């Protein structure tokens, strides 16, 4: 199968990236200890998906199986193999001890495992997507996530629309940024390329996030475009403008 983010519509057999971001006031902060992570499956009839009384324990994972990516950023790659994992709602409970604390605390997050997405047609599907991102103006020195949104260009309110949305959610999404204007602009394209086909840092349904640090960028106008890779098709967006100003 494949590797999916928590909100990228994983199916049974996928590795699901369960992330935990920890802040203290406005800054990322480390956890003193991650004791364990409990993964619960919600009963199909439950309306409260984080109620332990309406769920059952699927797996207990040791804290040492969690990867610390950087300060305050933790990642657990969860393997959703059958028969332990089936279609439905789950929640992961992280039992942790924060810095300067003695008693453990529980942090609860939710994810869902979806059915496989099969679709048949007598001819190859013809479809398209539109891409937008924000913000498109950043002050030099700022460090922010660019948020890209993918929208299927299909009729509304149909099963086919939902199918297209799932294509966008599951497809690989890449970003490219190239300087268009500025002082002493190099003629060579490769010298003006700031980001070239980089994976979006995180995926959430029809959204992708990419952290852009403008500290070392020139005050200029930049072209930004996206690529969505799914199956044997690659969808490339129009170039859009990003301004870095003083």
DOVEX-464155 format. One line per 8 residues: number of its first residue (from 1); their letters; for each residue x, y, z of N, C-alpha, C, O. Coordinates in steps of 0.02 Angstrom, whole numbers, plus 50000, padded with zeros to 5 digits. Layout:
BEGIN
NUM = a = X Y Z X Y Z X Y Z X Y Z; ... $
This chain:
BEGIN
1 = xxxxxxxx = 50043 49941 50000 50000 50000 50000 50045 50062 50000 50098 50062 49969; 50025 50116 50035 50063 50177 50032 50065 50211 50100 50036 50186 50149; 50099 50268 50103 50106 50307 50165 50060 50367 50160 50064 50405 50111; 50017 50377 50209 49968 50431 50209 49973 50472 50272 49993 50448 50325; 49954 50536 50266 49946 50577 50325 49880 50558 50359 49838 50524 50330; 49873 50581 50420 49813 50566 50460 49748 50584 50423 49700 50546 50425; 49748 50641 50389 49687 50665 50356 49690 50655 50280 49659 50693 50243; 49727 50605 50257 49734 50594 50185 49697 50531 50163 49718 50497 50116 $
9 = xxxxxxxx = 49643 50515 50198 49600 50458 50180 49637 50392 50174 49635 50361 50121; 49672 50370 50228 49706 50306 50224 49657 50248 50219 49599 50253 50241; 49680 50193 50189 49641 50131 50185 49679 50077 50223 49736 50087 50243; 49645 50020 50234 49677 49965 50271 49740 49943 50234 49740 49932 50174; 49794 49937 50272 49858 49918 50243 49906 49976 50235 49967 49965 50227; 49881 50039 50236 49924 50097 50230 49963 50107 50295 49941 50087 50348; 50021 50139 50289 50055 50167 50346 50028 50238 50357 50030 50279 50311; 50003 50252 50417 49973 50317 50432 50021 50357 50475 50043 50334 50527 $
17 = xxxxxxxx = 50036 50418 50452 50079 50462 50491 50038 50497 50544 50000 50543 50530; 50046 50476 50606 50013 50508 50663 50062 50558 50693 50114 50539 50721; 50046 50622 50686 50091 50675 50709 50065 50706 50773 50004 50707 50786; 50112 50730 50813 50095 50768 50873 50139 50829 50876 50201 50824 50877; 50108 50889 50876 50144 50952 50882 50133 50979 50952 50076 50982 50976; 50187 50998 50985 50184 51021 51055 50209 51093 51059 50263 51109 51035; 50167 51135 51089 50185 51206 51098 50184 51223 51172 50146 51195 51211; 50228 51269 51190 50225 51300 51256 50221 51375 51243 50269 51406 51221 $
25 = xxxxxxxx = 50162 51404 51256 50147 51473 51236 50151 51477 51160 50113 51443 51126; 50197 51517 51134 50200 51526 51061 50257 51488 51028 50270 51497 50969; 50290 51445 51065 50349 51411 51039 50341 51335 51041 50307 51308 51085; 50372 51301 50993 50376 51229 50997 50415 51209 51059 50464 51241 51077; 50393 51156 51092 50425 51134 51154 50427 51058 51155 50381 51024 51131; 50481 51031 51183 50489 50959 51188 50448 50930 51245 50432 50965 51294; 50431 50867 51237 50399 50828 51290 50453 50793 51330 50503 50769 51302; 50444 50789 51395 50493 50754 51437 50492 50679 51421 50545 50649 51411 $
33 = xxxxxxxx = 50432 50649 51418 50426 50578 51406 50362 50562 51367 50309 50589 51382; 50368 50518 51318 50309 50488 51288 50306 50416 51314 50347 50375 51294; 50259 50403 51357 50255 50337 51388 50230 50284 51339 50262 50231 51330; 50173 50298 51308 50145 50250 51260 50089 50285 51221 50067 50340 51239; 50067 50253 51168 50010 50276 51128 49960 50219 51123 49978 50164 51101; 49899 50231 51144 49845 50183 51137 49804 50201 51076 49783 50259 51068; 49791 50152 51033 49749 50162 50974 49683 50125 50985 49683 50064 50996; 49628 50161 50983 49562 50133 50995 49521 50133 50931 49526 50179 50890 $
41 = xxxxxxxx = 49480 50081 50922 49431 50078 50867 49363 50096 50896 49342 50069 50947; 49328 50141 50863 49263 50162 50886 49210 50112 50863 49211 50090 50806; 49164 50094 50908 49108 50052 50889 49066 50086 50835 49056 50146 50836; 49042 50047 50789 49008 50075 50730 48945 50113 50749 48923 50157 50711; 48915 50099 50807 48853 50132 50827 48865 50193 50871 48818 50226 50891; 48928 50208 50887 48942 50263 50934 48939 50330 50899 48962 50337 50842; 48911 50380 50933 48910 50448 50908 48966 50490 50939 48981 50545 50916; 48996 50464 50993 49051 50499 51026 49115 50461 51011 49130 50410 51043 $
49 = xxxxxxxx = 49153 50485 50962 49208 50445 50937 49270 50446 50982 49318 50410 50969; 49269 50486 51035 49326 50485 51082 49305 50461 51151 49341 50472 51200; 49249 50428 51156 49226 50401 51219 49254 50330 51228 49234 50285 51191; 49299 50319 51277 49328 50252 51287 49276 50198 51299 49288 50139 51285; 49218 50217 51326 49165 50168 51339 49130 50146 51276 49093 50096 51276; 49141 50181 51221 49110 50164 51157 49162 50140 51107 49153 50148 51046; 49217 50112 51132 49271 50091 51088 49309 50033 51120 49295 50014 51176; 49356 50006 51082 49398 49953 51110 49470 49964 51088 49483 49992 51035 $
57 = xxxxxxxx = 49517 49941 51130 49588 49951 51117 49611 49904 51062 49601 49844 51065; 49643 49933 51011 49670 49894 50956 49743 49879 50967 49766 49823 50954; 49780 49929 50991 49853 49920 50995 49882 49970 51045 49860 50027 51050; 49931 49947 51083 49969 49990 51128 50040 49994 51100 50072 49943 51090; 50064 50054 51089 50129 50065 51056 50176 50099 51105 50158 50146 51139; 50237 50074 51108 50286 50101 51155 50309 50171 51133 50312 50186 51074; 50325 50211 51182 50347 50279 51168 50411 50282 51128 50421 50329 51090; 50455 50232 51136 50518 50233 51098 50508 50221 51024 50555 50229 50985 $
65 = xxxxxxxx = 50448 50200 51004 50434 50191 50932 50417 50257 50897 50409 50259 50836; 50412 50311 50936 50397 50377 50908 50461 50411 50887 50511 50408 50923; 50460 50443 50829 50518 50480 50804 50510 50554 50821 50458 50584 50807; 50562 50584 50850 50563 50656 50860 50594 50688 50799 50654 50680 50787; 50554 50725 50760 50579 50755 50698 50618 50819 50712 50669 50832 50679; 50595 50858 50759 50629 50920 50780 50596 50941 50845 50554 50905 50872; 50615 50999 50870 50588 51022 50934 50512 51025 50931 50484 51062 50891; 50479 50987 50974 50407 50990 50980 50369 50954 50925 50307 50958 50923 $
73 = xxxxxxxx = 50403 50918 50880 50370 50884 50825 50385 50809 50828 50442 50788 50824; 50331 50769 50837 50339 50697 50846 50297 50660 50794 50244 50682 50773; 50323 50602 50774 50292 50564 50721 50291 50490 50738 50341 50461 50758; 50231 50460 50730 50223 50387 50737 50197 50360 50671 50144 50381 50647; 50235 50314 50640 50212 50281 50579 50172 50219 50600 50201 50168 50621; 50107 50223 50593 50062 50169 50614 50047 50124 50556 50022 50147 50504; 50060 50060 50563 50045 50011 50511 49975 49984 50524 49961 49955 50577; 49931 49992 50476 49860 49973 50485 49845 49907 50451 49805 49904 50404 $
81 = xxxxxxxx = 49876 49855 50474 49867 49789 50443 49802 49757 50466 49782 49764 50524; 49770 49721 50420 49712 49679 50438 49738 49616 50473 49794 49596 50460; 49699 49585 50517 49629 49600 50533 49621 49650 50591 49565 49667 50609; 49677 49672 50621 49671 49717 50678 49637 49783 50658 49598 49811 50697; 49653 49807 50598 49625 49870 50576 49574 49858 50520 49586 49819 50474; 49517 49890 50526 49463 49885 50477 49437 49955 50463 49460 50004 50492; 49390 49960 50418 49361 50025 50400 49324 50054 50461 49287 50018 50494; 49334 50118 50474 49299 50150 50529 49339 50205 50561 49392 50225 50536 $
89 = xxxxxxxx = 49312 50231 50617 49344 50285 50654 49390 50257 50709 49377 50206 50739; 49445 50293 50720 49494 50276 50771 49513 50340 50808 49505 50395 50783; 49540 50331 50868 49574 50387 50901 49636 50361 50936 49637 50306 50963; 49688 50402 50934 49752 50384 50965 49762 50428 51026 49756 50489 51022; 49777 50396 51081 49786 50431 51145 49860 50427 51164 49887 50373 51177; 49892 50485 51164 49963 50490 51181 49970 50503 51256 49948 50555 51281; 50000 50456 51292 50012 50466 51363 50082 50496 51372 50132 50462 51359; 50084 50559 51393 50148 50596 51392 50157 50632 51459 50110 50642 51497 $
97 = xxxxxxxx = 50220 50651 51471 50236 50695 51527 50270 50757 51499 50322 50752 51467; 50240 50815 51510 50267 50877 51485 50326 50900 51528 50333 50880 51585; 50368 50941 51498 50424 50970 51535 50399 51007 51597 50347 51041 51595; 50436 51000 51652 50420 51033 51716 50356 51007 51748 50329 51038 51793; 50333 50949 51723 50275 50916 51753 50295 50847 51778 50343 50818 51754; 50258 50822 51827 50272 50756 51854 50218 50705 51835 50233 50646 51825; 50156 50728 51830 50101 50683 51815 50091 50677 51740 50096 50726 51704; 50076 50616 51716 50063 50607 51644 49996 50639 51623 49951 50648 51664 $
105 = xxxxxxxx = 49993 50656 51559 49932 50684 51530 49916 50645 51467 49960 50618 51435; 49852 50643 51449 49830 50609 51389 49811 50660 51335 49774 50708 51348; 49838 50650 51275 49822 50693 51218 49787 50649 51166 49816 50599 51144; 49726 50667 51146 49686 50625 51103 49677 50657 51034 49660 50716 51029; 49688 50618 50982 49676 50640 50913 49636 50587 50877 49632 50530 50899; 49605 50606 50821 49559 50562 50785 49583 50551 50714 49611 50597 50683; 49573 50491 50687 49583 50479 50616 49532 50427 50593 49499 50395 50634; 49527 50418 50528 49478 50373 50499 49510 50330 50446 49551 50355 50407 $
113 = xxxxxxxx = 49493 50266 50443 49515 50221 50390 49456 50212 50342 49401 50194 50362; 49469 50225 50278 49417 50226 50227 49417 50161 50186 49466 50123 50188; 49363 50148 50151 49362 50091 50105 49406 50105 50044 49419 50163 50028; 49427 50053 50010 49463 50062 49947 49419 50100 49897 49358 50095 49898; 49453 50137 49854 49418 50180 49807 49423 50150 49737 49472 50162 49701; 49373 50110 49717 49372 50080 49651 49321 50118 49607 49269 50139 49631; 49338 50125 49544 49293 50157 49497 49306 50128 49428 49364 50118 49409; 49252 50114 49391 49260 50085 49325 49227 50130 49273 49179 50165 49287 $
121 = xxxxxxxx = 49254 50128 49212 49227 50167 49157 49249 50135 49092 49301 50102 49090; 49210 50144 49038 49229 50114 48974 49286 50151 48939 49317 50124 48893; 49300 50213 48961 49356 50252 48932 49394 50283 48990 49368 50287 49046; 49456 50305 48979 49493 50338 49032 49455 50400 49057 49424 50436 49018; 49458 50410 49122 49424 50468 49151 49458 50533 49128 49520 50537 49127; 49418 50582 49112 49444 50647 49093 49422 50696 49147 49362 50706 49157; 49469 50725 49181 49452 50770 49236 49509 50821 49244 49561 50815 49213; 49496 50870 49285 49546 50923 49296 49537 50950 49366 49486 50939 49399 $
129 = xxxxxxxx = 49587 50987 49389 49586 51016 49455 49609 51089 49450 49650 51106 49408; 49583 51131 49494 49608 51199 49500 49647 51206 49566 49632 51172 49615; 49696 51250 49565 49741 51258 49622 49741 51331 49644 49745 51376 49602; 49736 51343 49708 49742 51409 49736 49785 51405 49799 49790 51352 49831; 49817 51461 49816 49856 51460 49878 49851 51528 49912 49833 51578 49882; 49867 51527 49977 49869 51588 50017 49920 51579 50073 49935 51522 50091; 49949 51632 50100 49944 51701 50077 49987 51712 50015 50034 51673 50002; 49972 51764 49977 50013 51778 49917 50056 51841 49926 50087 51863 49878 $
137 = xxxxxxxx = 50057 51869 49986 50103 51923 50003 50134 51909 50071 50099 51898 50120; 50200 51909 50073 50236 51896 50136 50289 51950 50145 50324 51968 50098; 50294 51975 50205 50346 52024 50220 50412 51988 50229 50415 51935 50261; 50466 52016 50200 50532 51984 50204 50551 51972 50277 50544 52016 50319; 50575 51913 50291 50592 51894 50359 50540 51851 50393 50553 51820 50445; 50480 51849 50363 50427 51808 50393 50437 51735 50374 50471 51719 50325; 50408 51691 50414 50412 51619 50404 50342 51592 50414 50318 51588 50470; 50310 51571 50359 50240 51551 50362 50228 51490 50318 50266 51476 50271 $
145 = xxxxxxxx = 50173 51456 50333 50151 51402 50289 50112 51432 50230 50066 51472 50240; 50130 51412 50170 50088 51423 50112 50036 51367 50111 50054 51309 50116; 49973 51385 50104 49918 51337 50105 49890 51331 50035 49861 51379 50009; 49897 51273 50005 49870 51261 49938 49805 51222 49944 49799 51175 49983; 49756 51242 49903 49692 51207 49901 49680 51180 49831 49689 51215 49782; 49660 51117 49828 49646 51083 49764 49571 51074 49758 49539 51048 49804; 49543 51095 49702 49471 51089 49691 49457 51052 49626 49480 51073 49573; 49420 50996 49629 49403 50960 49567 49357 51002 49523 49309 51031 49549 $
153 = xxxxxxxx = 49370 51006 49459 49327 51042 49413 49276 50993 49383 49283 50971 49325; 49225 50976 49422 49174 50929 49400 49106 50953 49425 49104 50997 49468; 49051 50927 49399 48985 50947 49423 48978 50933 49498 49007 50886 49524; 48939 50974 49531 48929 50967 49603 48877 50914 49620 48835 50896 49579; 48882 50889 49682 48830 50846 49709 48825 50777 49678 48770 50749 49677; 48879 50750 49653 48877 50684 49622 48928 50638 49654 48975 50661 49687; 48918 50573 49643 48968 50525 49667 49035 50537 49633 49087 50527 49662; 49032 50559 49570 49094 50571 49533 49133 50629 49564 49194 50627 49565 $
161 = xxxxxxxx = 49097 50679 49589 49132 50734 49623 49170 50709 49684 49228 50727 49694; 49138 50667 49723 49172 50640 49782 49231 50597 49762 49283 50596 49796; 49225 50562 49707 49281 50522 49682 49339 50567 49664 49396 50552 49681; 49326 50622 49630 49379 50669 49611 49411 50698 49673 49473 50706 49675; 49372 50715 49723 49400 50743 49784 49448 50694 49816 49500 50713 49842; 49430 50630 49815 49475 50580 49844 49539 50572 49803 49591 50558 49831; 49534 50582 49738 49595 50582 49697 49642 50637 49721 49702 50626 49729; 49614 50696 49732 49654 50753 49753 49684 50742 49822 49741 50760 49835 $
169 = xxxxxxxx = 49644 50712 49867 49668 50700 49935 49726 50650 49935 49774 50660 49972; 49721 50599 49894 49771 50544 49897 49831 50556 49853 49883 50525 49863; 49825 50601 49803 49880 50612 49757 49939 50649 49789 49929 50688 49835; 49999 50637 49762 50058 50673 49785 50053 50745 49761 50037 50758 49703; 50068 50792 49804 50064 50864 49788 50132 50896 49798 50163 50890 49851; 50156 50930 49745 50222 50962 49746 50216 51036 49731 50168 51057 49698; 50264 51075 49754 50264 51147 49745 50330 51168 49713 50383 51141 49728; 50327 51219 49668 50386 51249 49639 50380 51325 49646 50325 51353 49639 $
177 = xxxxxxxx = 50436 51358 49659 50437 51431 49666 50497 51458 49627 50553 51435 49637; 50484 51507 49584 50537 51535 49542 50533 51611 49545 50479 51640 49539; 50590 51644 49553 50591 51717 49556 50578 51747 49487 50608 51727 49437; 50531 51795 49484 50512 51826 49421 50544 51895 49413 50567 51912 49358; 50546 51935 49466 50574 52002 49464 50621 52011 49523 50622 51971 49569; 50660 52065 49521 50704 52081 49576 50769 52110 49551 50783 52111 49491; 50810 52135 49598 50874 52166 49582 50923 52113 49557 50931 52060 49587; 50957 52128 49501 51008 52083 49474 50980 52013 49464 51009 51964 49486 $
185 = xxxxxxxx = 50924 52009 49431 50891 51945 49421 50933 51901 49374 50947 51922 49318; 50953 51842 49395 50993 51798 49351 50954 51778 49289 50893 51768 49291; 50989 51773 49233 50957 51751 49171 50941 51677 49172 50891 51655 49144; 50984 51638 49205 50976 51566 49205 50917 51545 49249 50911 51566 49307; 50874 51504 49222 50815 51483 49258 50832 51447 49322 50800 51457 49374; 50884 51403 49319 50900 51364 49379 50924 51406 49436 50919 51386 49494; 50952 51465 49422 50975 51510 49475 50916 51549 49506 50921 51575 49561; 50861 51553 49469 50802 51588 49495 50754 51541 49530 50706 51563 49561 $
193 = xxxxxxxx = 50766 51476 49526 50722 51427 49556 50735 51423 49631 50790 51403 49652; 50686 51442 49670 50692 51441 49743 50673 51373 49771 50707 51346 49815; 50619 51346 49745 50595 51280 49765 50575 51243 49702 50540 51270 49660; 50598 51181 49694 50583 51143 49633 50552 51076 49651 50585 51032 49678; 50489 51069 49636 50452 51007 49645 50462 50978 49715 50478 50918 49722; 50454 51019 49765 50461 50996 49834 50394 50969 49858 50341 50995 49842; 50397 50915 49897 50336 50888 49926 50307 50938 49976 50344 50969 50014; 50241 50945 49975 50208 50986 50026 50220 50953 50093 50216 50892 50100 $
201 = xxxxxxxx = 50234 50994 50144 50254 50967 50209 50200 50923 50240 50215 50869 50265; 50138 50946 50238 50083 50910 50269 50023 50911 50223 50015 50957 50183; 49980 50860 50230 49919 50857 50190 49859 50850 50238 49861 50813 50287; 49806 50887 50221 49744 50884 50259 49687 50889 50209 49669 50943 50186; 49657 50830 50192 49604 50828 50143 49626 50863 50079 49675 50842 50048; 49589 50915 50058 49605 50949 49995 49656 51004 50003 49665 51045 49957; 49690 51007 50060 49739 51059 50073 49809 51030 50080 49818 50973 50103; 49858 51069 50060 49928 51052 50070 49964 51111 50102 49945 51169 50090 $
209 = xxxxxxxx = 50014 51098 50143 50049 51151 50180 50124 51147 50165 50154 51094 50164; 50152 51206 50153 50225 51209 50140 50254 51268 50178 50232 51325 50168; 50303 51255 50221 50334 51308 50260 50384 51346 50216 50431 51317 50189; 50374 51412 50210 50418 51455 50171 50451 51506 50216 50416 51546 50249; 50517 51505 50219 50556 51553 50257 50582 51606 50209 50622 51590 50165; 50559 51668 50216 50578 51721 50169 50640 51759 50190 50659 51808 50157; 50672 51739 50244 50729 51777 50271 50783 51789 50218 50810 51844 50213; 50799 51737 50180 50853 51743 50131 50828 51756 50060 50868 51753 50013 $
217 = xxxxxxxx = 50764 51769 50052 50737 51783 49986 50743 51857 49968 50741 51900 50013; 50751 51872 49904 50752 51941 49881 50682 51971 49886 50632 51935 49883; 50680 52037 49893 50616 52072 49886 50598 52071 49813 50631 52104 49772; 50546 52034 49795 50533 52022 49724 50464 51989 49717 50430 51976 49766; 50445 51978 49654 50386 51939 49637 50409 51869 49617 50458 51861 49580; 50373 51819 49641 50391 51749 49627 50331 51714 49594 50273 51728 49610; 50347 51669 49549 50296 51624 49521 50291 51562 49564 50342 51533 49584; 50230 51542 49579 50217 51482 49618 50170 51437 49579 50119 51460 49553 $
225 = xxxxxxxx = 50187 51373 49573 50142 51326 49540 50147 51258 49574 50194 51243 49611; 50097 51217 49560 50089 51154 49595 50081 51097 49545 50058 51107 49489; 50101 51037 49568 50091 50976 49528 50056 50925 49571 50076 50912 49628; 50003 50896 49543 49967 50842 49576 49979 50779 49536 49962 50776 49476; 50007 50729 49568 50027 50667 49535 49980 50611 49558 49976 50596 49617; 49943 50582 49510 49900 50527 49528 49897 50477 49470 49880 50495 49414; 49913 50415 49486 49913 50364 49434 49962 50381 49379 50021 50395 49392; 49939 50381 49316 49984 50397 49261 49973 50468 49236 49994 50485 49181 $
233 = xxxxxxxx = 49940 50509 49276 49926 50578 49256 49961 50627 49303 49968 50614 49363; 49983 50683 49275 50013 50737 49313 49976 50801 49296 49972 50820 49237; 49950 50836 49346 49913 50897 49336 49956 50955 49361 49975 50957 49419; 49971 51002 49316 50014 51059 49332 49971 51122 49331 49937 51136 49282; 49974 51160 49385 49933 51219 49390 49962 51277 49350 50020 51274 49329; 49922 51329 49338 49948 51391 49311 49996 51422 49361 49994 51407 49421; 50040 51465 49336 50085 51502 49380 50045 51558 49415 50007 51595 49384; 50055 51562 49480 50022 51613 49520 50076 51655 49554 50133 51634 49560 $
241 = xxxxxx = 50057 51715 49575 50106 51764 49600 50111 51764 49676 50061 51761 49711; 50173 51768 49700 50188 51777 49771 50234 51837 49777 50286 51840 49743; 50216 51885 49819 50258 51945 49828 50292 51943 49895 50259 51933 49947; 50358 51953 49896 50396 51963 49957 50414 52037 49958 50449 52061 49914; 50390 52073 50010 50401 52145 50013 50436 52165 50078 50441 52125 50125; 50460 52226 50078 50498 52251 50136 50451 52286 50185 50473 52310 50237 $
